[in-house]
């Protein structure tokens, strides 16, 4: 009986440890043409809704982004950000999955009219407080 209880307890801890948590994250993004730093902060409200702040760097420097939406479902994360790319309004959809101590994912960037502008991968880890 004790072995079963221990096995159930350990499996519960492993499932919970992989969930996306509120907090600050930092890492890198990559595409065929360039790469840079990526950072965002996720906040969970008492009603269960999520918000965030984000930014990234490209070959031109730091790009301020506005988080349009955040969806967290266990270990899966979806963020939509908007930003300005040399005067052109853009948005990017980032989708990722938490594994162990990091979140890995893909992104698709589009212009305001929905034309795909780029795609690639990203990976972030929680920032130590």
C-alpha positions, -999 to 999 in steps of 0.1 A, spaced: 0 0 0 28 24 9 45 17 -25 13 25 -44 8 57 -24 44 68 -30 41 60 -68 9 80 -71 24 109 -51 55 110 -73 35 109 -105 14 138 -93 45 158 -85 59 151 -120 27 162 -137 25 194 -117 61 203 -122 57 205 -160 29 231 -160 35 266 -172 38 289 -142 34 326 -138 67 345 -137 95 359 -158 111 339 -187 141 346 -209 159 328 -238 164 329 -275 144 329 -308 158 317 -342 147 319 -378 164 312 -411 174 348 -414 183 360 -379 181 353 -342 179 372 -309 169 373 -273 133 367 -261 118 377 -228 83 377 -213 65 378 -180 33 359 -174 8 369 -148 -22 348 -136 -51 367 -122 -73 354 -93 -101 347 -119 -77 324 -138 -71 347 -167 -35 353 -180 -18 385 -191 18 393 -199 46 416 -210 71 408 -237 100 420 -258 128 406 -280 159 417 -299 166 415 -336 195 428 -357 182 463 -351 182 461 -313 155 458 -286 119 456 -299 91 464 -275 61 441 -279 26 443 -265 10 410 -254 -24 407 -271 -34 374 -255 -21 346 -233 -35 311 -231 -21 285 -207 -34 249 -207 -13 228 -183 21 225 -200 11 243 -232 14 280 -238 1 303 -266 10 340 -267 1 365 -293 22 397 -294 20 428 -315 50 450 -324 63 475 -349 89 463 -375 104 494 -391 70 512 -392 50 482 -402 26 468 -376 32 431 -371 19 403 -348 34 370 -339 18 338 -325 41 319 -302 32 283 -293 52 262 -269 53 234 -244 70 232 -211 94 203 -206 115 200 -175 129 235 -167 122 252 -201 95 260 -226 103 253 -263 81 263 -292 76 277 -326 64 311 -338 48 326 -369 50 364 -376 25 381 -398 19 416 -412 -12 434 -403 -30 421 -434 -22 385 -425 8 379 -449 33 356 -433 65 375 -426 86 348 -409 86 317 -387 110 299 -364 117 284 -330 121 298 -295 132 285 -261 130 301 -227 137 293 -191 123 308 -159 144 338 -147 157 333 -111 144 358 -87 
